[in-house]
Amino acid sequence: MAMRRWAVACLLFCVVGCGTPRPSRTEQRSSARAFAEEVVAGHADAARSYVAKDADPAVREQASRLSAAFAHTPGRLIGRPRRSGTAQWAFAYRKRVNGKEGAFSRERGILVVDTGSGAPGVTFAAILSREIAYSTHHDSELLPSKR
């Protein structure tokens, strides 16, 4: 009799635990893309709104710091996102920063967004493979023989 109660209790816990709806792949991709677009636009408040409710509080700070890098000179997402795990999406981005007296830099990298497998929303984000190339407008005017 006790074994039967135990089995019913286990079955009830499994049904309750497994019955929670998980976001579909399309929902994960769309929330990850919306988050990535807000980050590269430099909108910290909007990016923080896409963070999952049950995510670590550090993820909200992380969204603010990532967005701060794009606040003065927004970037743009390039191409389609690549799936880099069960719930991770990789977005390539580019941005150009114009400096003084003809100097500028070009930055490109990959923004990885993890949407988790539980509640909808972002649970982690990071920039990987960041490359910055510095140049001046005068470099483009020089002929190859003068370099």
Backbone as CSV, one residue per row, in Angstrom:
resi,resn,N_x,N_y,N_z,CA_x,CA_y,CA_z,C_x,C_y,C_z
1,MET,0.817,-1.188,0.000,0.000,0.000,0.000,0.873,1.269,0.000
2,ALA,1.918,1.267,0.809,2.820,2.425,0.881,3.570,2.592,-0.444
3,MET,3.920,1.477,-1.059,4.620,1.527,-2.342,3.719,2.123,-3.420
4,ARG,2.464,1.796,-3.387,1.522,2.321,-4.360,1.380,3.844,-4.186
5,ARG,1.286,4.332,-2.952,1.196,5.773,-2.692,2.465,6.470,-3.182
6,TRP,3.572,5.834,-2.922,4.858,6.406,-3.359,4.899,6.514,-4.883
7,ALA,4.452,5.495,-5.577,4.438,5.507,-7.039,3.496,6.584,-7.568
8,VAL,2.325,6.753,-6.942,1.374,7.785,-7.368,1.976,9.171,-7.138
9,ALA,2.647,9.360,-6.010,3.270,10.654,-5.715,4.369,10.966,-6.734
10,CYS,5.195,9.971,-7.070,6.245,10.163,-8.077,5.649,10.499,-9.439
11,LEU,4.607,9.800,-9.810,3.946,10.059,-11.076,3.364,11.474,-11.104
12,LEU,2.771,11.897,-10.002,2.207,13.247,-9.922,3.302,14.302,-10.061
13,PHE,4.441,14.106,-9.389,5.546,15.056,-9.508,6.105,15.102,-10.923
14,CYS,6.190,13.958,-11.573,6.682,13.923,-12.953,5.736,14.656,-13.903
15,VAL,4.442,14.448,-13.735,3.472,15.106,-14.602,3.507,16.614,-14.388
16,VAL,3.585,17.048,-13.141,3.619,18.486,-12.851,4.917,19.099,-13.365
17,GLY,6.036,18.427,-13.125,7.337,18.961,-13.549,7.532,18.934,-15.050
18,CYS,7.088,17.878,-15.696,7.274,17.751,-17.135,6.203,18.491,-17.922
19,GLY,5.120,18.863,-17.274,4.035,19.509,-17.969,4.230,21.001,-18.178
20,THR,5.322,21.576,-17.656,5.519,23.006,-17.847,5.847,23.275,-19.310
21,PRO,5.178,24.257,-19.884,5.419,24.530,-21.305,6.799,25.153,-21.530
22,ARG,7.482,24.665,-22.515,8.790,25.213,-22.893,8.599,26.047,-24.148
23,PRO,9.368,27.139,-24.255,9.246,27.943,-25.466,9.746,27.159,-26.681
24,SER,9.084,27.356,-27.800,9.497,26.672,-29.022,10.790,27.294,-29.546
25,ARG,11.390,26.639,-30.503,12.628,27.146,-31.098,12.402,28.507,-31.768
26,THR,11.246,28.683,-32.388,10.918,29.956,-33.026,10.799,31.067,-31.990
27,GLU,10.152,30.784,-30.857,10.033,31.776,-29.791,11.400,32.121,-29.214
28,GLN,12.242,31.102,-29.030,13.597,31.352,-28.520,14.378,32.234,-29.478
29,ARG,14.325,31.908,-30.764,15.063,32.684,-31.757,14.557,34.118,-31.833
30,SER,13.252,34.305,-31.785,12.711,35.665,-31.893,13.055,36.499,-30.665
31,SER,13.002,35.924,-29.467,13.378,36.704,-28.280,14.875,36.971,-28.267
32,ALA,15.679,36.010,-28.723,17.128,36.227,-28.801,17.453,37.315,-29.810
33,ARG,16.776,37.316,-30.951,17.018,38.340,-31.971,16.598,39.721,-31.482
34,ALA,15.450,39.802,-30.830,14.991,41.090,-30.308,15.979,41.627,-29.278
35,PHE,16.477,40.749,-28.413,17.480,41.153,-27.425,18.745,41.642,-28.117
36,ALA,19.223,40.886,-29.108,20.449,41.257,-29.822,20.280,42.584,-30.549
37,GLU,19.123,42.812,-31.152,18.887,44.084,-31.840,18.911,45.259,-30.873
38,GLU,18.363,45.071,-29.687,18.373,46.149,-28.692,19.785,46.402,-28.173
39,VAL,20.566,45.342,-28.013,21.950,45.509,-27.534,22.770,46.295,-28.546
40,VAL,22.747,45.899,-29.821,23.572,46.588,-30.817,23.034,47.978,-31.146
41,ALA,21.788,48.267,-30.777,21.261,49.620,-30.927,21.637,50.494,-29.737
42,GLY,22.130,49.866,-28.657,22.533,50.619,-27.473,21.398,50.930,-26.521
43,HIS,20.299,50.211,-26.609,19.130,50.434,-25.751,19.174,49.474,-24.562
44,ALA,19.773,49.905,-23.474,19.971,49.031,-22.316,18.650,48.643,-21.654
45,ASP,17.751,49.604,-21.457,16.481,49.299,-20.792,15.663,48.293,-21.589
46,ALA,15.623,48.474,-22.897,14.870,47.551,-23.745,15.516,46.167,-23.739
47,ALA,16.842,46.113,-23.736,17.534,44.823,-23.699,17.257,44.098,-22.375
48,ARG,17.268,44.839,-21.274,16.989,44.218,-19.972,15.572,43.673,-19.896
49,SER,14.654,44.235,-20.668,13.267,43.745,-20.634,13.142,42.340,-21.220
50,TYR,14.111,41.898,-22.007,14.071,40.555,-22.596,14.737,39.499,-21.721
51,VAL,15.301,39.901,-20.589,15.951,38.940,-19.698,14.871,38.129,-18.992
52,ALA,15.105,36.828,-18.858,14.131,35.938,-18.225,13.908,36.335,-16.770
53,LYS,12.689,36.159,-16.309,12.330,36.546,-14.939,13.137,35.758,-13.898
54,ASP,13.419,34.484,-14.171,14.138,33.655,-13.201,15.649,33.616,-13.445
55,ALA,16.151,34.507,-14.312,17.588,34.535,-14.615,18.357,35.155,-13.449
56,ASP,19.635,34.866,-13.414,20.524,35.443,-12.420,20.481,36.970,-12.537
57,PRO,20.473,37.702,-11.424,20.446,39.168,-11.499,21.633,39.762,-12.261
58,ALA,22.721,39.038,-12.340,23.898,39.528,-13.065,23.629,39.640,-14.570
59,VAL,22.634,38.925,-15.073,22.334,38.971,-16.509,21.789,40.344,-16.888
60,ARG,21.019,40.959,-16.014,20.527,42.320,-16.285,21.686,43.304,-16.354
61,GLU,22.637,43.171,-15.443,23.832,44.019,-15.471,24.640,43.758,-16.738
62,GLN,24.717,42.507,-17.115,25.434,42.115,-18.331,24.788,42.759,-19.564
63,ALA,23.468,42.784,-19.613,22.763,43.418,-20.731,23.058,44.914,-20.774
64,SER,23.139,45.533,-19.616,23.457,46.970,-19.572,24.859,47.246,-20.073
65,ARG,25.817,46.435,-19.661,27.206,46.636,-20.073,27.410,46.372,-21.565
66,LEU,26.759,45.347,-22.079,26.866,45.071,-23.511,26.258,46.212,-24.320
67,SER,25.132,46.727,-23.880,24.467,47.825,-24.589,25.259,49.122,-24.500
68,ALA,25.956,49.325,-23.398,26.725,50.565,-23.218,27.807,50.708,-24.284
69,ALA,28.359,49.595,-24.744,29.399,49.640,-25.775,28.841,50.142,-27.110
70,PHE,27.537,50.070,-27.283,26.899,50.495,-28.535,26.077,51.772,-28.370
71,ALA,26.096,52.382,-27.190,25.231,53.532,-26.913,25.547,54.725,-27.808
72,HIS,26.825,55.049,-28.004,27.191,56.224,-28.790,27.298,55.934,-30.285
73,THR,27.690,54.723,-30.613,27.808,54.332,-32.022,27.146,52.969,-32.201
74,PRO,25.874,52.961,-32.576,25.162,51.699,-32.736,25.773,50.828,-33.831
75,GLY,25.589,49.539,-33.679,26.039,48.583,-34.683,24.846,48.035,-35.443
76,ARG,25.106,46.988,-36.218,24.015,46.335,-36.935,24.302,44.846,-37.000
77,LEU,23.237,44.077,-36.970,23.354,42.629,-37.088,23.529,42.274,-38.552
78,ILE,24.329,41.236,-38.793,24.624,40.824,-40.161,24.175,39.382,-40.349
79,GLY,23.447,39.142,-41.395,23.064,37.777,-41.749,22.049,37.177,-40.797
80,ARG,21.929,35.878,-40.918,20.985,35.126,-40.102,21.684,34.592,-38.867
81,PRO,20.960,34.445,-37.767,21.578,33.886,-36.567,21.894,32.407,-36.760
82,ARG,22.980,31.986,-36.138,23.341,30.561,-36.152,22.999,29.974,-34.802
83,ARG,22.525,28.789,-34.832,22.239,28.083,-33.585,23.542,27.483,-33.095
84,SER,23.907,27.816,-31.857,25.189,27.333,-31.349,25.026,26.458,-30.122
85,GLY,23.898,25.871,-29.951,23.617,24.976,-28.833,22.128,24.689,-28.831
86,THR,21.660,24.048,-27.772,20.240,23.724,-27.731,19.381,24.965,-27.592
87,ALA,19.887,25.994,-26.911,19.112,27.218,-26.725,19.971,28.461,-26.920
88,GLN,21.070,28.336,-27.649,21.960,29.475,-27.876,21.907,29.894,-29.330
89,TRP,21.990,31.209,-29.532,21.970,31.784,-30.866,23.149,32.724,-31.011
90,ALA,23.835,32.661,-32.128,25.005,33.502,-32.388,24.660,34.494,-33.488
91,PHE,24.820,35.780,-33.187,24.514,36.859,-34.119,25.803,37.588,-34.463
92,ALA,26.127,37.659,-35.742,27.293,38.439,-36.173,26.877,39.907,-36.226
93,TYR,27.802,40.783,-35.841,27.507,42.208,-35.869,28.709,42.982,-36.390
94,ARG,28.448,44.217,-36.805,29.492,45.150,-37.243,29.137,46.531,-36.754
95,LYS,30.170,47.327,-36.523,29.949,48.735,-36.253,31.181,49.515,-36.659
96,ARG,30.966,50.777,-36.974,32.053,51.662,-37.380,32.018,52.886,-36.473
97,VAL,33.177,53.241,-35.938,33.287,54.388,-35.048,34.173,55.421,-35.728
98,ASN,33.597,56.573,-36.037,34.359,57.666,-36.638,35.013,58.488,-35.535
99,GLY,36.305,58.719,-35.702,37.056,59.498,-34.735,37.363,60.881,-35.249
100,LYS,38.359,61.486,-34.643,38.756,62.844,-35.026,39.787,62.797,-36.143
101,GLU,39.802,63.834,-36.948,40.801,64.039,-37.994,40.929,62.855,-38.950
102,GLY,39.815,62.278,-39.311,39.831,61.224,-40.310,40.111,59.828,-39.788
103,ALA,40.307,59.664,-38.488,40.538,58.325,-37.938,39.196,57.614,-37.743
104,PHE,39.205,56.308,-37.878,38.010,55.524,-37.619,38.421,54.103,-37.254
105,SER,37.489,53.362,-36.720,37.732,51.952,-36.418,36.514,51.156,-36.855
106,ARG,36.787,49.937,-37.231,35.728,48.992,-37.603,35.779,47.847,-36.612
107,GLU,34.635,47.535,-36.066,34.547,46.442,-35.105,33.578,45.399,-35.627
108,ARG,33.917,44.162,-35.423,33.007,43.071,-35.757,33.193,41.983,-34.727
109,GLY,32.161,41.205,-34.555,32.210,40.148,-33.561,30.951,39.315,-33.617
110,ILE,30.806,38.488,-32.601,29.652,37.603,-32.507,29.021,37.794,-31.144
111,LEU,27.743,38.105,-31.132,26.972,38.233,-29.903,26.232,36.918,-29.698
112,VAL,26.577,36.210,-28.625,25.943,34.932,-28.318,24.872,35.168,-27.262
113,VAL,23.670,34.697,-27.537,22.533,34.877,-26.639,21.986,33.501,-26.284
114,ASP,21.892,33.215,-24.984,21.342,31.950,-24.508,19.949,32.221,-23.974
115,THR,18.972,31.509,-24.489,17.594,31.701,-24.066,17.151,30.670,-23.044
116,GLY,18.026,29.775,-22.637,17.664,28.784,-21.639,16.637,27.803,-22.163
117,SER,16.305,26.846,-21.344,15.314,25.862,-21.780,14.047,25.958,-20.950
118,GLY,14.008,26.870,-19.994,12.828,27.020,-19.140,11.921,28.121,-19.616
119,ALA,11.729,29.113,-18.760,10.847,30.234,-19.076,11.412,31.045,-20.234
120,PRO,10.547,31.664,-21.020,11.047,32.455,-22.145,11.837,33.665,-21.666
121,GLY,12.881,33.967,-22.398,13.720,35.111,-22.068,15.189,34.745,-22.137
122,VAL,16.024,35.741,-22.041,17.473,35.568,-22.150,18.046,35.212,-20.783
123,THR,18.903,34.195,-20.749,19.533,33.791,-19.500,21.031,34.075,-19.478
124,PHE,21.613,34.414,-20.632,23.038,34.736,-20.696,23.330,35.369,-22.047
125,ALA,24.307,36.286,-22.078,24.739,36.891,-23.338,26.199,37.296,-23.209
126,ALA,26.921,37.215,-24.313,28.336,37.595,-24.324,28.761,37.919,-25.745
127,ILE,29.823,38.715,-25.857,30.417,39.012,-27.160,31.674,38.175,-27.295
128,LEU,31.760,37.439,-28.393,32.916,36.588,-28.673,33.574,37.043,-29.970
129,SER,34.808,36.698,-30.153,35.551,36.952,-31.400,35.508,38.412,-31.807
130,ARG,35.668,39.305,-30.852,35.652,40.742,-31.151,36.945,41.128,-31.840
131,GLU,36.822,41.756,-32.996,37.978,42.226,-33.757,37.791,43.710,-34.047
132,ILE,38.822,44.489,-33.747,38.781,45.926,-34.002,39.947,46.275,-34.921
133,ALA,39.655,46.943,-36.024,40.672,47.390,-36.977,40.660,48.916,-37.000
134,TYR,41.818,49.515,-36.734,41.950,50.968,-36.726,42.541,51.427,-38.048
135,SER,42.076,52.577,-38.511,42.563,53.107,-39.775,42.286,54.601,-39.830
136,THR,42.742,55.212,-40.917,42.417,56.615,-41.180,41.917,56.728,-42.603
137,HIS,41.251,57.802,-42.902,40.771,58.032,-44.263,41.958,58.247,-45.205
138,HIS,43.070,58.694,-44.648,44.259,58.923,-45.465,44.859,57.612,-45.971
139,ASP,44.680,56.515,-45.200,45.191,55.209,-45.633,44.561,54.772,-46.946
140,SER,43.313,55.085,-47.121,42.631,54.654,-48.339,43.056,55.482,-49.545
141,GLU,43.631,56.655,-49.307,44.060,57.510,-50.398,45.476,57.195,-50.871
142,LEU,46.240,56.498,-50.046,47.616,56.190,-50.429,47.635,55.108,-51.506
143,LEU,48.488,55.280,-52.443,48.674,54.256,-53.469,49.519,53.133,-52.895
144,PRO,49.363,51.910,-53.387,50.142,50.799,-52.849,51.652,51.048,-52.888
145,SER,52.147,51.804,-53.833,53.584,52.058,-53.911,54.066,52.995,-52.806
146,LYS,53.188,53.747,-52.174,53.587,54.685,-51.159,53.418,54.130,-49.751
147,ARG,53.027,52.916,-49.603,52.832,52.328,-48.263,54.074,51.780,-47.719
